[in-house]
């Protein structure tokens, strides 16, 4: 069996962009192997990537590739180990489930969340501002979005402690050395937790009203919806809750961490943003492009023979879209290796494209703006803490994010 492709090498975790540049130039769509020996077609150019993400012939339903996925360890039980949520489904099931979840992320509801997100952010910064040093991942980038999504779902604060471990494990390839647990075990624990929590919500709703819009949290609203004919099965409900928990914070953790790292390494852009805070929305879009939270999109399976970028892809083949590579494609982005917060280009694929575009993107963008803007305002001389040593990147299969981001700054006062 041939060796895994160099995109999976440890040095590519630190900086994958030179590898992607070579792939774009040599063979922009080509079969490669992962460390499990699973072959898949990697798409590296922007136009091909955008088209592939929206191509209905590329299915997100894992049932089209059970044999390969069982061998990979992603779904060792085959269909019994799958999660029937909207990210693992195609229309019409995807359409039905997404319509229900989208109700939680309307512009009005997102705007209403802003004061609470600012309050959480200020409280987290208050906890480390007097110390002069901090790890921005553990003190801000992780606790902010996990608190927001747990409050949105109605997860009790006392239950949140294991979620970081479960979420990390669910996204860590099973071939990773030293992994705390295999991804299917993490998914099982998430299923067990939300099965119990859904049961609690059902008992609480027996004596309450069943108006979906009037429920105190998203999970209660989904429980009400699941009782209506043809809306959500029990398995879909539990699986959707787990998806929202993981996807509802993991991308934002990396958006904040990678975005702050990019600014700290490009002081001219940091100072420009500090002097012109109105650029924050554009800066967040550039963070999503320049070194975004998604490196490779979730796998897809060809349901018929097709071509991508002139390359034949046979029915049943697994296809992976190299989002990070597409974002550095010079055919789409002038001077793509340069961070430019004035670029103002929202064409990136950081939240996907097509029917699987991230339903929580408005919340993630808002959290990114508040976290970065508040850090720059409250910690004027924030800088990388080089004394801590080299940065380490998490070994997740599809996401790109730091394990830690050590910073130093002049101790700052608490908010009164």
Buried (B, 14 or more C-beta within 10 A) or exposed (E): EEEBBBBBBEEBBEEBBEBBBEBBEEBBBBBBBBBBBBBBBBBBBBBBBBBBBEBEBBBBBBBBBBEBBBBBBBBBEEEEBBBBBBBBBBEEBBEBBBEBBEBBBEEEBBEEBBEEBBEBBBBBBBEBBEEBEBBBBBBBBBBBBBBBBBBBBBBEEEEBEEBBEBBBBBBBBBBBEEBEBBBBBBBBBBBEBBBEBBEBBBEEBEEEEBEBEEBEBBBBBBBBBBEEEEBBEEBBBBBBBBBBBBBBBBBBBBBBBBBBBBBBEBEEBBEBBBEEEEBBBBBBBBBBBBBBBBBBBBBBBBBEEBEBBEBEBEEBBBBBBBBBBBBBBEEBBEEBEEBBBEBEEBEBBBBBBBBBEBBBBBBBBBBBBBBBBBBBEBBEEBEBBEEBEEBEBBBBBBBBBBBBBBBBBEEBEEEE
